Amino acid sequence: MPDTQLDPRAAELLDLIGDRIDDVVARIVERAQAIYREAGTSAPVSDDELAVATGTLVRVALSALADQRRPTHDELATASMVGELRARQGHRARRVVARVRVAARVGMETLQEAGRTSGIDAVTTSGPHAHAVGLDR
């Protein structure tokens, strides 16, 4: 991560998202499962199974963001295990990547929503990090 520090209110935004983790996970699951519906296939992973994996990965991401660090080896291993499980279940890589993108979009939308409801400008608060995560678009 860059040497610059996030605005102190960025931690407040991340806490707000952490407080809404169940809602964030539910939104990701709903939109990720839609990928299969749109393709005309049934979702090969149950909502509950996807929610457990998604919740774990969202918590890892929030922890790294809050600490302004890269994910640890163990955190990356957790993400890798989820990917390996999906591969063993017969998931196509492009659908797994599509789900990751959905999760990132939901995360960014949630960050912006939390900022609006708390009066914190997510773009300004994120400073030089805003472009990297797409908040300035």
Buried (B, 14 or more C-beta within 10 A) or exposed (E): EEEEEBBEBBBBBBBBBBEBBEEBBBBBBEBBBEBBEEEEEEBBBEBEBBBBBBBBBBBBBBBBBBEBEEBEEEBEEBBEEBBEEBEEEEBEEEBBEBBBEBBBBBBBEBBBBBBEEEEBBBBBBBBEBBEEBEBEE
